[in-house]
Amino acid sequence: MKPPLPEVIKPLPPVCPAEQVSDAELKKYAELIYARTGIRVSPQKKTLLSNRVRRRLRKTGIKGFEEYFAHLKKLTPADPEWDAFLQEITTHETYLFRDESHWTWFRTQFLAQCASEARAGRGTRKLRIWSAACSTGDEPATIACCIADAFSACSPWDVTILGTDIGVGALEQAKSAVFGERAMRLVPRDYSRRFFQQAKDARIWQARPVITDMLRFRQHNLMHAMRDGPFDVVFLKNVLIYFDTDSKRAVLENVRRAIRPGGLLVAGAAEGVSDLVRDFHRLQPWLYRRPE
Ligand SMILES: C[S@@+](CC[C@H](N)C(=O)[O-])C[C@H]1O[C@@H](n2cnc3c(N)ncnc32)[C@H](O)[C@@H]1O
């Protein structure tokens, strides 16, 4: 008979007892995520969810998936650990001037028309824009660049661009208005020179006050009614792809109410909303007008 292993070389108990969440745990996590965000986690995402939760187990020292779930359920949306979990399970991919056709329309049609009406003495010289699910602020910064350029020769406009996201960490980064090389790669050279200050190491760009003065940020869950507004234009891009049809409907109704009559909705091309935006006039596959 082999002698028992001496204490020192006995294998250590694993930090996380299971490799993956069980089917029952996956269901509970998915229900909680859906109830709080509208995001659907499919059974195919089991490995992904397990890996992401495991990272939180390592950070928090909580032992298993079941214990972490019990902890998570008690947290309010304002709790830093809830936000850290949310950061793990949501996609924050974004960069300036993403989806070229939207910005071409915004500059050459929408803003050009605003400027020409102002020159003719018509209109209010006031713009309210909402970048819904703005992640780290690249989309609101893009909107601000286009506006700063379009109105540079006009007398002052009253412009507010509100960026909202469910993720507090993403919004903290958005507020800093600092962008890296990858985020800046599609910014026209003329814009990066005029609207950003390049850091000495040349890899970081800080938006100048001409941009940041237009920007406001706050946390907002798209599943809830929007208390600000009404907005002239709402950008809702690359977020509803993670939602099911019921959640998309709920979000679109919240967004519709926040747009002024005659105002516009710019939706991401892959958003899957074309069958759901019945209360809007469709101008492009990604552009909708709320009826007057
Ligand atoms: C891929 S980013 C899109 C960023 C930007 N709109 C763009 O197109 O580049 C998706 C963002 O949606 C946010 N998000 C997910 N669910 C949300 C919800 N229920 N309410 C508000 N934001 C949400 C995430 O935190 C993430 O920052």
The ligand as an SDF file (V2000), in Angstrom:
LIG
                    3D

 27 29  0  0  0  0  0  0  0  0999 V2000
  -21.2580   47.9650  -28.5720 C   0  0  0  0  0  0  0  0  0  0  0  0
  -21.5550   49.3350  -27.5170 S   0  0  0  0  0  0  0  0  0  0  0  0
  -22.2180   50.5070  -28.6820 C   0  0  0  0  0  0  0  0  0  0  0  0
  -21.5280   51.8480  -28.6070 C   0  0  0  0  0  0  0  0  0  0  0  0
  -21.9480   52.8690  -29.6720 C   0  0  0  0  0  0  0  0  0  0  0  0
  -23.3780   53.0900  -29.6780 N   0  0  0  0  0  0  0  0  0  0  0  0
  -21.4810   52.4520  -31.0590 C   0  0  0  0  0  0  0  0  0  0  0  0
  -22.3090   52.1150  -31.8990 O   0  0  0  0  0  0  0  0  0  0  0  0
  -20.2740   52.4620  -31.3050 O   0  0  0  0  0  0  0  0  0  0  0  0
  -23.0110   48.7460  -26.6350 C   0  0  0  0  0  0  0  0  0  0  0  0
  -23.2660   49.4990  -25.3240 C   0  0  0  0  0  0  0  0  0  0  0  0
  -24.6070   49.2270  -24.9150 O   0  0  0  0  0  0  0  0  0  0  0  0
  -24.6300   49.3110  -23.5100 C   0  0  0  0  0  0  0  0  0  0  0  0
  -25.8670   48.6960  -23.0030 N   0  0  0  0  0  0  0  0  0  0  0  0
  -26.2020   47.3780  -22.9780 C   0  0  0  0  0  0  0  0  0  0  0  0
  -27.4170   47.2370  -22.4220 N   0  0  0  0  0  0  0  0  0  0  0  0
  -27.8690   48.4690  -22.1160 C   0  0  0  0  0  0  0  0  0  0  0  0
  -29.0650   48.9560  -21.5250 C   0  0  0  0  0  0  0  0  0  0  0  0
  -30.0490   48.1400  -21.1330 N   0  0  0  0  0  0  0  0  0  0  0  0
  -29.1930   50.2990  -21.3510 N   0  0  0  0  0  0  0  0  0  0  0  0
  -28.2090   51.1400  -21.7430 C   0  0  0  0  0  0  0  0  0  0  0  0
  -27.0490   50.7360  -22.2950 N   0  0  0  0  0  0  0  0  0  0  0  0
  -26.8920   49.4060  -22.4790 C   0  0  0  0  0  0  0  0  0  0  0  0
  -23.3600   48.6000  -23.0900 C   0  0  0  0  0  0  0  0  0  0  0  0
  -22.9700   48.9570  -21.7700 O   0  0  0  0  0  0  0  0  0  0  0  0
  -22.3720   49.0570  -24.1770 C   0  0  0  0  0  0  0  0  0  0  0  0
  -21.5890   50.1350  -23.7380 O   0  0  0  0  0  0  0  0  0  0  0  0
  1  2  1  0
  2  3  1  0
  2 10  1  0
  3  4  1  0
  4  5  1  0
  5  6  1  0
  5  7  1  0
  7  8  2  0
  7  9  1  0
 10 11  1  0
 11 12  1  0
 11 26  1  0
 12 13  1  0
 13 14  1  0
 13 24  1  0
 14 15  1  0
 14 23  1  0
 15 16  2  0
 16 17  1  0
 17 18  1  0
 17 23  2  0
 18 19  1  0
 18 20  2  0
 20 21  1  0
 21 22  2  0
 22 23  1  0
 24 25  1  0
 24 26  1  0
 26 27  1  0
M  CHG  2   2   1   9  -1
M  END
$$$$
